[in-house]
Structure formats: structure tokens, C-alpha cells
Amino acid sequence: MKIIVVDKISVSDVYNIILKYKDTIVNNEKYLTDLDAAIGDADHGINMSRGFTQVADKLKMIDPQNSDIGTILMTTATVIMEAVGGASGPLYGTLFLTMSTDTTGAKEIDAEKIVKMFEDSLKAIMDLGGAKPGDKTMVDVLYPVVEQMKKDLNSKITDLLVLFRDAKNAAENGMKSTIPLVAKKGRASYLGERSANHQDPGATSSYLLINTIYEYLVEKYQK
């Protein structure tokens, strides 16, 4: 296999990643809802599926060749905030909104910019919801992802295939780490000790986002 180093992703890449994430969420709607049924309102999969289906419909009205990454991410954020119920709408909306601010006018982004996007988004989500690592939320995925990305960047790793491979592994470990935790935030926190031994649905959908990015890059560059 030819070794390819991917040092940048384009507007079209970001556009297609979000469309691919929509398909991933739709395909995992029941799984996410079942996870949420154990400790929440049993609507995480339904809300995310509805929201990202509307995102995809809106993005299909945009030509990525005549757009920029900030606009794609801002469009995603706006629809998510309007269409996704519960805590997920504001949290995922904040994630994409913060990323859009970091990429205004950008036609391509590299590892350094991507790490800043994820780091800024994590901070914004933690500020909004007050969650910290160990609270059994999406932060338990995004925090180790950011830490791993910063570690890779400090090691001069700029190949996005490597960056997101490592991020995916960190995300998966973070997702699984929520199983024994007692929830400290959201509806799951009302259950107290009974929230333990269940995987957090928000952490799971966050893992699916990181995994989707990695899968997209592998499918595009390692065929």
C-alpha cells in the first residue's frame, strides 16, 4: 500500500464528514436511544437523528466549492441548536459553533488548527454545561481526545490519519470509561448510584463523531 500523509482537509472534506456523521447517527439511532433509555429520557438517538437529518438537508443546498469551512460548521451549529432537543442541542451546537469561529473563511485546515478547534470546543462545552472529566458526559470523550491530539502535535505528528487514529482510540477508551461512573450532570444524575454500569449516550455519540472522521480519512486515502 502506498503511504500517504494527509496534512490538510478541505471544505469538501468537512462537508462530507458531516454528511457521513448524519448517516452514522441515523444508523445508530436505536442504539443511542436504548442507551439513553437506561439513564435518561430515551430520546438521544431520536433527537440526534432528526437534527442531523435536517443538517444534511440544509447542507445539500450549499456548494462546498463556493463556501468555506466556517460557513459549513456555522450552518451545522445553527440547525442543531434549533432542531435537537434536550441538552444535546445546545452542547453539540456549541461544539460546531466554536469550531466555526475558529475557521471563518478557511478553505483548508491542518493539524494545528484542528487541535485548536477541538480544544476551544471542549472548553466551551465545559463552560456551558459545567461538566468535567468523570461526570459521565460527552466531556469524558472529548477531554482525552484533546489531550491525545495535543500530545501528538507536541510530538510533531501532523499526519491527520495518525492524529485521528490516536484520537479515535482515546475516544473509545473515554466512552467505555463512562460505564462504571455515577452521573453528575443531566437527567442521569437524578438516578444517583443507579446510573452506574451504563454507557453514557452523549459520550457514545461523541465517540461516533471522532470515529466517523477517522473512517472518512481512511476510506478516502487508504483504499
Protein Blocks (a to p, Z undefined) as FASTA:
>chain_A
ZZdddfbdcfklmmmmmmmmmmmmmmmmmmmmmmmmmmmnopmmmmmmmmmmmmmmmmmm
pcfklgcfklmmmmmmmmmmmmmgcjllmmmmmmmmmmmmmmgoiabdcfklmmmmmmmm
mmmmmmmnopaehilpaklmmmmmmmmmmmmmmnopabfklmmmmmmmmmmmmmmmmmmp
ccfedjklmnmmmlgoiacfklmmmmmmmmmmmmmmmmmmmZZ
